[in-house]
Amino acid sequence: MELTAGEEGTLNGDYGPVKQKAIAILVALGEIFKADRLIEISSVQVAGVSYKTIGDAGLEWIKSMSSEQVTVPATLNPAGMDLHLWKQMGIQQEFADKQLEIIDAYTNMGVKAICSCTPYLAGHSPKLGEHIAWSESSAVCYANSVLGARTNREGGPSALAAAIIGKTPNYGYHLDENRQPTLKVNVEASVYEESDFGAIGAAIGRVVNNGVPYFSGVKNPGADNLKALAAALAASGGVAMYHMEGVTPEAGSVNLEGVEARTFTQEDLSASYEQLSTFQSGEVDVVTIGCPHASMSEMRKVATLIKGKKVAKNTKLWVFTSLATKLMAERFGYLGDILRAGGEVYTDCCMVVAPVEQFGFKRMAINSAKGAIYEPSASKVEVLFGTTGRCVDIAVKGHA
Amino acid sequence: MARTIRCRVISRGRAKGEALVSNASISFFGGVDPSTGTVIDKKHPLFNRSIAGKILVFTTGKGSTVGSYILYQLAKNGKAPIGIICKEAEPIVAVGAIMGSIPMVDQPDTFDFKDGQIVAIDGYNGLILVED
């Protein structure tokens, strides 16, 4: 890889040990993936925030880097708890102390504690053609596909390194040739709900692995649907980008010649729903909405469904969103509707990275395919995957 | 007799010590105990052996990206390998080696190492010295 004199100097330690370590990470990745050079970036999303995930090792690492400031706008992924309402969630003091220490270490470097997997819904939204370095697989897939920005699937340390240096190695999804479709999927199934798109993503992710699917046949999908599709594709396969005919910004300029094609039928949709659930009936301890973090329209949907009803006595309804969305939802009245019905709304965190095993939940209903994929192993719970309507209904009845 | 093998530098630095060799890939997350440096993955050929203080030779990394933090923690605890040679580096181990300041090289011209051999890594010039 070709380095500039300045980059060479940074690598030799001329600008201190933290920058030296940061650029060494970027150069090593560049060598491994045969990048020609480092390129400037305009935005970073940093994963590796929950104490449950990164532990004391992660905390020490971030502290060891925190004498430097980030040089481009950078935001944080969800933490393991709501930074304000963690006691109400049932988080223990020891976990909370460590979690807040991690947040402090990041914010000391100038990383903004948005603590959301949907930074693009909270004011951190790069545009078409921008080079960025994002971690958080669902946000990576959304940024590449829907926003048309360009990022690889960064890990927490490489994202932080990129934020400090302001650059990333030029390979993978930064290059036109790697943004071409590898599989055409004509969606014949009727799809409306976020969970329908999650079910598509879960099934196609397994088939396409880390390729780039090109979807056709989908009419007027909402932004929430595109978000659910991105999250499921990224969790099920290693998908960093998809195209959708007439919808995503680069779909019109790709080369589809010779690309393998398949259909996604109504039967495929039903089969995917079934495959994502580990149970179908009985008591449910917790219903979770907001993976990725609920948008304003999803908050409205839940509020409309639950308004005037009550969450069952032995069941919890947990809605996860960003702080920005929660504040707006409060002003619009959606938050009040959910809280009066006995639901709980948490920010800064999610079920996938929270220490759910501490809460004693055994059975969860969820409208997120990503959540349904991760929760059985991440939180040792049984999951029922269903539409938002079915999930809210379960919350009211207390069972499926 | 000493052999010299050319390789690619992943993490700069020099190290010399006893080789611990495996023809398998390693997931540091869930595969190695970060407080002792012992391999805890029962299915791994190095199960129950300690990688601490060794020149660890293996094919490539795999598993969760949290593995990078595990390598860092091993280094902080003084239980990390003193050097790493991979057949082919991948991001998890590469990033972890840099985080933990562990010299690391990959793509050696020949992947011919034996347990207990004294191996030196020159992670500046891309050279491995093996005392057969």
Interface residues (C-beta under 8 A of the other chain):
Chain A: K21 A24 I25 A28 L29 E31 I32 G48 T53 I54 G55 D56 A57 G58 E60 W61 G155 G156 P157 S158
Chain B: R8 V9 I10 S11 R12 P34 T65 V66 S68 Y69 I70 Y72 Q73 K76 A89 E90 P91 I92 A94 V95 I98 M99 S101
